[in-house]
Amino acid sequence: MLESRQVGTSRNLTKRIVQELGQAIVTETYSGDAPFPVEAELCQQYGASRTIVREAVKMLTAKGLLKPRQRAGTEVLPESHWNLLDPDVLRWMLERAFSIDLLIDFTEMRISIEPRAAGLAAHSSTGPQRRAIMAAIDRMFAADEGKDDALEADIAFHSAVLLASNNRFMRQFTDLSEATLRFSIRRTNEYKGVSRASAIEHKRVADAIVGGDAARATKTMYELIQGALDLLLTAGKQPARPELTATG
């Protein structure tokens, strides 16, 4: 039992170090004037063993934020090297000074993935998966009446659709999507002048999926995300993007 608690404590400390150092790197706390601390400094700062510090640095290296150099300390890498598909990295980026360009870039990626996921869900989702989608819609309508959390319900819907695609790569997109939706949904709702996403618009997508209409599911999901993208482009004073053809 004692050994189990010690392992849990070590994991929590490693997680804390990764979180704090990751945020510091992304917010450019470390730069040429403030180089990344050496191992001994990190051990002292966090009261951690070398093993724990090395594990944290290893995890940040895997995310593309750091590059250990033999006998030359640890190099902080520029954004071009970061793994932007890592939910932690994306969340840290969203937590720094607000960048509408980042939300636009991510929404453009969503529009290339989620409509297809909706079409696949209409074609091959299981009964429990379809019920999960409709349960999220019920939560969205409940949120309209103040009986649920609108943001959590919206995220639950998009996650359920991605999972129901039964495409192993699209299913992996759920954590990344959730990390960004927590920021983008609030922004797009502000730009629309409403406090929550439209349950009716989302229900159109859900009805098409449950009805097995892949073409309509693809089209309605595309229109839903295109609407969010248009709001972001307008707010960012950027020109409209060429629209892709939404097909099943």
C-alpha positions as CSV (number, residue, x, y, z in Angstrom):
1,M,0.0,0.0,0.0
2,L,2.8,2.4,0.9
3,E,4.6,1.6,-2.4
4,S,1.4,2.3,-4.3
5,R,1.0,5.7,-2.6
6,Q,4.6,6.6,-3.4
7,V,4.1,5.7,-7.1
8,G,1.0,7.8,-7.2
9,T,2.8,10.8,-5.5
10,S,5.7,10.5,-8.0
11,R,3.2,10.4,-11.0
12,N,1.4,13.5,-9.6
13,L,4.6,15.4,-9.2
14,T,5.8,14.4,-12.7
15,K,2.4,15.6,-14.1
16,R,2.7,18.9,-12.2
17,I,6.3,19.5,-13.5
18,V,5.2,18.7,-17.1
19,Q,2.2,21.0,-16.8
20,E,4.1,24.0,-15.3
21,L,7.2,23.7,-17.6
22,G,5.0,23.1,-20.7
23,Q,3.0,26.3,-20.0
24,A,6.2,28.2,-19.3
25,I,7.8,27.1,-22.6
26,V,4.7,27.9,-24.7
27,T,4.3,31.3,-23.1
28,E,8.0,32.0,-23.8
29,T,9.0,32.3,-20.2
30,Y,12.2,30.5,-21.3
31,S,14.2,32.3,-24.0
32,G,17.7,33.4,-24.9
33,D,17.7,35.7,-21.9
34,A,16.1,33.0,-19.6
35,P,17.5,29.7,-20.7
36,F,15.9,26.4,-19.6
37,P,17.0,25.4,-16.1
38,V,19.5,22.6,-15.7
39,E,18.5,19.4,-14.1
40,A,19.9,20.2,-10.6
41,E,17.9,23.5,-10.6
42,L,14.7,21.7,-11.5
43,C,15.3,19.1,-8.8
44,Q,15.7,21.9,-6.2
45,Q,12.8,23.9,-7.6
46,Y,10.3,21.1,-7.3
47,G,11.8,19.1,-4.5
48,A,12.0,16.2,-7.0
49,S,14.5,13.4,-7.7
50,R,16.6,13.3,-10.8
51,T,14.5,10.4,-12.0
52,I,11.2,12.4,-11.8
53,V,12.8,15.4,-13.5
54,R,14.2,13.3,-16.3
55,E,10.9,11.7,-16.9
56,A,9.2,15.1,-17.1
57,V,11.8,16.4,-19.5
58,K,11.4,13.2,-21.6
59,M,7.7,13.8,-21.8
60,L,8.1,17.4,-22.9
61,T,10.7,16.2,-25.4
62,A,8.2,13.8,-26.9
63,K,5.8,16.7,-27.3
64,G,8.4,18.5,-29.4
65,L,9.0,21.3,-26.8
66,L,12.5,20.4,-25.7
67,K,15.7,18.9,-27.2
68,P,18.3,17.6,-24.7
69,R,21.8,18.2,-25.9
70,Q,24.8,16.2,-24.6
71,R,26.9,18.4,-22.3
72,A,25.1,21.5,-23.6
73,G,22.0,21.7,-21.5
74,T,18.4,21.5,-22.8
75,E,17.3,23.5,-25.8
76,V,13.8,25.0,-25.9
77,L,12.5,24.4,-29.5
78,P,10.4,26.9,-31.5
79,E,6.7,26.4,-32.3
80,S,7.5,24.9,-35.6
81,H,8.8,21.8,-33.8
82,W,5.9,21.4,-31.4
83,N,3.4,18.5,-31.7
84,L,0.3,20.6,-32.2
85,L,-1.8,17.5,-32.3
86,D,-0.9,16.8,-28.7
87,P,-3.9,18.0,-26.6
88,D,-1.6,19.3,-23.8
89,V,0.4,21.5,-26.2
90,L,-2.8,22.8,-27.9
91,R,-4.3,23.6,-24.5
92,W,-1.2,25.5,-23.4
93,M,-1.2,27.5,-26.6
94,L,-4.9,28.4,-26.1
95,E,-4.2,29.4,-22.5
96,R,-1.6,32.0,-23.5
97,A,-2.5,35.4,-25.1
98,F,-5.6,34.8,-27.2
99,S,-5.0,34.1,-30.9
100,I,-8.0,34.0,-33.2
101,D,-5.6,32.7,-35.9
102,L,-5.1,29.5,-33.9
103,L,-8.8,28.9,-33.6
104,I,-9.3,29.5,-37.3
105,D,-6.6,27.0,-38.1
106,F,-8.1,24.4,-35.9
107,T,-11.7,25.0,-37.2
108,E,-10.4,24.6,-40.7
109,M,-9.1,21.2,-39.6
110,R,-12.4,20.3,-38.0
111,I,-14.3,21.1,-41.2
112,S,-12.1,18.6,-43.0
113,I,-12.8,15.8,-40.4
114,E,-16.1,16.2,-38.7
115,P,-18.4,16.2,-41.7
116,R,-16.9,13.0,-42.9
117,A,-17.1,11.6,-39.4
118,A,-20.9,12.4,-39.4
119,G,-21.3,10.7,-42.7
120,L,-19.5,7.6,-41.4
121,A,-21.6,7.6,-38.2
122,A,-24.8,7.7,-40.3
123,H,-23.5,4.7,-42.2
124,S,-22.0,2.4,-39.6
125,S,-22.7,3.6,-36.0
126,T,-24.1,1.2,-33.5
127,G,-27.3,1.6,-31.5
128,P,-25.5,2.6,-28.3
129,Q,-23.4,5.1,-30.3
130,R,-26.5,6.7,-31.8
131,R,-28.1,6.9,-28.4
132,A,-25.0,8.7,-27.1
133,I,-25.4,11.3,-29.8
134,M,-29.1,11.8,-29.1
135,A,-28.3,11.9,-25.3
136,A,-25.9,14.8,-26.0
137,I,-28.7,16.6,-28.0
138,D,-31.1,16.1,-25.1
139,R,-28.4,17.7,-22.8
140,M,-28.2,20.7,-25.2
141,F,-31.9,21.3,-25.1
142,A,-31.8,20.9,-21.3
143,A,-29.0,23.4,-21.2
144,D,-31.3,25.9,-23.0
145,E,-33.6,25.6,-20.0
146,G,-30.7,26.0,-17.6
147,K,-30.8,22.3,-16.5
148,D,-27.3,21.3,-17.9
149,D,-24.0,22.8,-18.9
150,A,-24.2,24.1,-22.5
151,L,-20.5,23.8,-23.1
152,E,-20.2,20.3,-21.8
153,A,-23.3,19.2,-23.8
154,D,-21.9,20.7,-27.0
155,I,-18.5,18.9,-26.5
156,A,-20.3,15.7,-25.7
157,F,-22.2,15.9,-29.0
158,H,-19.1,16.4,-31.2
159,S,-17.1,13.7,-29.3
160,A,-20.0,11.3,-29.7
161,V,-20.1,11.8,-33.4
162,L,-16.3,11.3,-33.8
163,L,-16.5,8.1,-31.8
164,A,-19.5,6.9,-33.8
165,S,-17.5,7.3,-37.0
166,N,-15.8,4.0,-36.0
167,N,-12.7,5.3,-37.8
168,R,-9.7,4.7,-35.5
169,F,-8.0,7.9,-36.5
170,M,-11.1,10.1,-36.2
171,R,-11.7,8.6,-32.8
172,Q,-8.2,9.7,-31.7
173,F,-9.3,13.3,-32.6
174,T,-11.7,13.5,-29.7
175,D,-9.2,14.7,-27.0
176,L,-7.8,17.2,-29.3
177,S,-11.2,18.5,-30.3
178,E,-12.3,18.8,-26.7
179,A,-9.3,20.8,-25.8
180,T,-10.0,23.4,-28.5
181,L,-13.8,23.4,-28.3
182,R,-13.6,24.6,-24.7
183,F,-12.2,27.8,-26.1
184,S,-13.7,28.1,-29.5
185,I,-17.4,27.5,-28.5
186,R,-17.3,30.4,-26.1
187,R,-15.8,32.6,-28.7
188,T,-18.2,31.7,-31.5
189,N,-21.2,32.1,-29.2
190,E,-20.0,35.5,-28.2
191,Y,-19.6,36.5,-31.9
192,K,-23.2,35.2,-32.5
193,G,-24.4,37.2,-29.6
194,V,-25.8,34.2,-27.8
195,S,-24.7,32.4,-24.7
196,R,-25.0,28.8,-26.0
197,A,-24.8,26.8,-29.3
198,S,-28.0,26.1,-31.2
199,A,-29.4,22.8,-30.1
200,I,-31.7,22.8,-33.2
201,E,-28.8,23.1,-35.6
202,H,-27.0,20.2,-33.9
203,K,-30.2,18.1,-33.8
204,R,-30.4,18.3,-37.6
205,V,-27.0,16.6,-37.8
206,A,-28.1,14.0,-35.1
207,D,-31.3,13.2,-36.9
208,A,-29.5,12.6,-40.2
209,I,-27.1,10.3,-38.4
210,V,-29.8,8.3,-36.6
211,G,-31.8,8.2,-39.9
212,G,-28.9,6.7,-41.7
213,D,-28.7,9.5,-44.2
214,A,-24.9,9.9,-44.7
215,A,-25.1,12.6,-47.3
216,R,-27.4,14.8,-45.2
217,A,-25.3,14.1,-42.1
218,T,-22.2,15.2,-43.9
219,K,-23.8,18.3,-45.3
220,T,-25.4,19.5,-42.1
221,M,-22.3,19.0,-40.1
222,Y,-20.3,20.9,-42.7
223,E,-22.7,23.8,-42.5
224,L,-22.6,23.8,-38.8
225,I,-18.8,24.1,-38.7
226,Q,-18.6,26.4,-41.7
227,G,-20.9,28.8,-39.7
228,A,-18.4,28.8,-36.8
229,L,-15.5,29.3,-39.2
230,D,-17.3,32.3,-40.9
231,L,-17.8,33.9,-37.5
232,L,-14.1,33.5,-36.6
233,L,-12.9,34.8,-40.0
234,T,-15.2,37.9,-39.6
235,A,-14.0,38.5,-36.1
236,G,-10.4,38.1,-37.2
237,K,-11.0,40.4,-40.2
238,Q,-9.8,37.8,-42.5
239,P,-11.2,37.0,-46.0
240,A,-13.5,34.1,-46.5
241,R,-12.0,30.8,-47.4
242,P,-13.0,28.8,-50.5
243,E,-15.7,26.4,-49.4
244,L,-15.2,22.7,-50.1
245,T,-18.0,20.6,-51.5
246,A,-19.6,18.6,-48.7
247,T,-20.5,15.2,-50.0
248,G,-21.2,11.9,-48.3
